[in-house]
Amino acid sequence: MKSQRDRQTDRRARKPAARAVAPAEGGAAGKAVGRAAGAADGKVAGRPAGGQESREREVSARPRAPRRQEPLPAETLPLILEVEPGADYALVDSGDGRKLERYGPYLIDRPEGQAIWRPALPEREWRKADAVFTGDTDEEGMGRWRFPREPLGETWPMKHDGIDYLGRFTSFRHVGVFPEQASHWRHMEEAIAAARRPVKVLNLFGYTGLASLVAARAGAQVTHVDASKKAIGWARENQEMARLAEKPIRWICEDAMRFVEREERRGSRYDIVLLDPPAYGRGPKGEVWQLFDDLPAMVELTRAILSPKPLAVVLTAYSIRASFFAIHALMRDAFAGMGGRVESGELVIREEAAGRRLSTSLFSRWVAA
């Protein structure tokens, strides 16, 4: 629902019944990759050696503008966006550092560091898994997966809210989709429909393209950017699988920061921008992305390429040592003077077996009034 990221938290897929758990409402205005640099082969690359890293970061350093003095957007926080079990995807059970998920016809057993509780289901239910991620460091690709019942291919057909796509067993435990993003996808679809005019969507760090397909089906013109050729290839496969080949989607394999800088110079403008960056990654030409260093500049550039009547900017952050309060403050400052509202919190998935909520990521989104 974002190339293959070696993020340490799993995420994304289908149209689950997601709902917002009662947030605290803020006041009115005045209150207040691996990729883009993702790794070109889809994995988050290792950090460069000492001096090389500092030089690369020096080159990429960008001057920070003074803090805006205009009224801040209204705020809503914490907002917990929850994905519930559905026919296409369900978090069946979790615990002891693992999670058991149902993706279409398959039960999949994968690591989950946040599942520090005990599983609710007996071991015999977990033994029904069709695929288990072993993480064997001596193997690559599907060799890091074990198939207890019968051998499975690299891909299998999946569906999100009527959109067909391919699930995929990758060497870094992900399966090509992040189910919790469905909450954002539904919000985006509703915004596109309510606009009743042509809408341009920019999907940065777009991964395998589910968000791009959702936006295109809703009638938007979409630009999808990812630094991994492999991920772009998977996204194109998903477009064909979804029978949306005629929809206007531009597939761009490029460093996200470079792309946005160029779009600003060209005067290109977008109504909705999706940002789903890794904590660390490299672009196709060796560009280095460090989330804490580069995200503030990226958010500023995002504001600069918004249309005169923008609809939303959605930021999701995985595997970072920060609270959603940090990205909430960044987004409110960045969109000062634009009105609207900044909503921030966590994306969570409700478990089927015991009803527990598994937190998968932080998010912050600016939405127009």
N, C-alpha and C positions, 0 to 999 in steps of 0.2 A: 505498500500500500509503500538515501538512501540508499570501488565496486565491491565485490564480495567483501564485506568488511570483516576484519578479524576483531570486531568489537567484543568486549567481554560480557556484553549482555545481549541476549537474543531478542529479535523483534520482527514483525509485520504480517497481514493477509486478509481475507474475505469479508463479507458483509455481516459481521456479528452484530447482535443487538447491543450497541454501546450506549452508555448513558452517562450523564454527568452527575456525580455525587455532590450534593448540595455544597456550593462554595460560599465563601464569605464575599459579599459584594463591597467593592470600593466606591468612592465618591465620584463626582463629576470631574471634568477636566480642571486641572489646576491642583488636584490631589495627586496625588500622583495616581580501505579505503580503499579499505582504505582509499581517500580521494582528494579531492579537488585541490587539492593534492591527494587523491586516493592512489593507492599503488597501481601501477599500470597493469599488473597481471591480476589484479583483483584482491591481492592480499595486502594487508598493511605492512609496509616495509619496516625493517629494523632502523633504528635511529642512526644517522651518520656519526662517524667517529668525531670525538671532541672538537678539534679545531674546525673541521669541515662544517659541523653543525652550526657553530657560532658564526662562521663566515656567511653561510647560506641565510641565516636568520638576519644578519646584518644587512645583506643585500635586499632582503624582502621587507625590512623595517619601513613602516609608513608613519608619517607624522600624524598625530592625533589632533583633531579639531577641538577647540574649546567646548565645554559643555553648553548645550543650548539653554537659553533662559525663558523660552516660551512655556506656556502651561503644559503640564504633563497629561498624557491620556488618563482616562479613568482606569481603574484596575479591578480585576477579579482574581482572588487567590486565597487559599489554594483551590485549584480546580482539578478534580480527579476524573479523568476520562477512562471509562471502564468498558472493556470488551467482554461480552458474555459468551458462554458456549453456544455454538451454532452447528448447522448441518455441514458446513464446509471446513470449519476449524473448531477445535476445542482443546483447552488445557485440561486434560483428564485428571491428572494428579501431579504432585510435586513433593519433594523432600529429600533429605540427605544429599543435597547438592545436585539433584537430577530433576528433570521434568519429563512427564509422559504426555505427549500431545497427539491429537488425531488430526491429520491432514488428509482430507478426503477419505480414501479407503484405507489409509495406512496409520498404524500406531508407531510413533517415533519416540525414542528414549535418548535425551541429550543432556549435557551438563547444564546446570543452572546454579551459579554461585550464591544467589540470594535465597535459595530454598533451604534455609538452615533448620527448618522444622522436620518432623518425621512424616513419611508418606502416609496418606489416609487409607490407601488400598493395600491389600495383602500382596506379597511378592508374586504370587501366581498370576495376578493381573498384569504386573509389569513384565512377566515372562512372555506375555502375548505380543510384545512389541515386534513389528516387522523389520525395524531398523534400529540399531544402537550405535551411537557415535563412540568409538573407542579412543580416539585421539592418539593413536599409535604414531609416534614421531618418526618411525622408520618407514612409514608409508606415505603415499601421496594420493590425492583424489579420493576415489571411492574405497581405497584400501584402508582408509581411516574409519570406515563404517563396517559393521558386522550385520549380516542378515540372517537371523536365527531360523526363520521359517522357510524362505525360499529366496534365491538370488533375485535382486531387483536391478532394474536399469538405472542409469544416472538421473533420468527425469521421469516424471509421471504427471498426468493431467490433473490440474486443480481448478478451482473456481472461486471467484469472489463476487458476490452479488450479481451473478450472471455473466461475469467476465471470465473467460477461460484463460488459463496461463499454465506454465510448467513449473511444478516443484522440482527441486534439484538438490541432490546430495553433493555437498561441496566438502573440500578437504579441511575447512575451518569451522565445521559443525553447523553452519547455517544452511537453510534450505531454500533460499531465493526469495523469501517473502517474510515480512514482519507483521504479524497479525494485529498488534496493538495500534498500528497506524490507521486502521479502519475508521477510528474516531475522527481523525483529521480528514480522511478522504470524504466521509459523509458531510462534514462541515463544508468542505470545498465544493462539493456537488451542489449543496443547497445555495451557496453564495453565487455560483455560476448561474443557476436557474433563476434566482431572484433578481439578478442584474438585468435580465431581459435586453441584453445588448451583446455585441461581440466581446469576448473576454480573452485576454492573453495570459497564459500561465507559464512561469519559469520554474522548472524543477531542477534544483542544483543538488549535486551528489545523488543523482537519480536512481542508481543501482539498476534493478531489473525492470523498472518501469511501471509498476502497478499504479502508482499515483498518476503518472502521465496518461495511462490508459483510462483511468477513472475520469480525469479532467477532459480528455478528448471525447469520450462517450457523452459527457454532459454538454458538449458543444463548444468547448474552448479550443483556441489555437495554442499548441503546446510546444515549448522548447525544453528539451531534456538534455542535461549536461552531466557527464560522468568522465572521470579520468581513465577509466579502464575500458579498453577495447573489448575485452571479454564480456563485461557487464553490458555494454552497448549491444553486443551481439545477442545476448540473452534477452534484452529488452525488445529488440526487433523480432526475435522468435515469438515472444509473448504477444506482440502486436498482431502477428499473423495468426497465432493460436486463438486470439480473441476476436478474429474476423473484423478488425478495426483498421485494416491496411489503408483504407481510403481516408481515414481521419488525418487532419493536419498536425503531424508531429515532426519536429526537426530533432534529429538525433545528433548530438555534438560530443565528440570525444576530445576533451580539453580540460586543463586545469580550471577549476571554477572561478578562482580569484582573477585569473587573466581574462577569462571570458567576461566577467561582470565589469571589469575595468574597461574593456573594449566596448561593451554595450553602452556604458555611460558616455564614452567619447562619441559614439555614433548617434547618440540621442534615442536609442531604443528604449521603449517603455513597456512595463508589464502591470497587469492588474492584480495578480496573485503571484507571490514568490514562496516556494517551499525550500527550506534549508535543512539538510539532514547530514551535517558534516561528521567525519570521524574525529576522534581525539587527536590522532596523528596520522599523517600519510604523505604520499609523494604523488606529484603529477606526472604525466607522460614524458615530460622533459626534465625530470628531476626536481621540479618545484617542491618545496617543503611546506607542509601545512601543520601548524601547531595551533590547536583550538584556542587556548588561552591567549596566545599572541595575536592570532589572525582573525578571530571571530569579531572583535569590535570593528575592525576595518571593513569586514565583509557586511556586517549589519548596516554600517553607514552607507556603503555602496548600494546596498539593497534599497535603502530609502531613495537614493539618487536616481534609480532606474524605475521608480514607480510612476504609473500613469497619473494624469490629473485627477482621476476619480478611482483610486485604488480600492481594492476590496479586503486584502489580507496579506500578512506575512507570517509564515508559520516556521518556527525554529524548533528542532528536536535535538537533544543532546544525550549521547550514550557514553557510558564508561568514563565519566569524569568525576573528579573529587570536588564536587560543588553542590550547592543546593539550588533549587529552582529560583530561589530569591536572587541569586547572582544573575542569571540570564533575564529574570524579570526586570531587575533594575537597569540592565543594559538596554533592553527593548524599550522601556518607558523613556529613558533618556534619548534614545535614537529617534523616537517618533514624537518627541515634544513638539507642540504646535500643530499637530495633524489631527487632533481630536481623537475620536474613536476610543477603543478600550484595549488594554493589554491583559490577557488572561494567561495565567501560568500555573503549573502544577506537575502532575505525573500521569503517564500513561500506564494503566494496569490491566491485567487479564484476570478475570474471575475463574477460579478453578471449579471444575465440575464435581469432583469427589467430595470436597469439604467446604466449598464456598470461599476459600481463602483468596486473597488478592495478591497476585505476583506483580510487583513493580518492575517495569522494563526500561523506562527512560524518563528524563525530564523534558518539559516543553515550555515554550512561551510563544504566544501568538498575538500580533496586533490585528485587530479587526476594525474596519471602518464603522462609523456611527450609522 
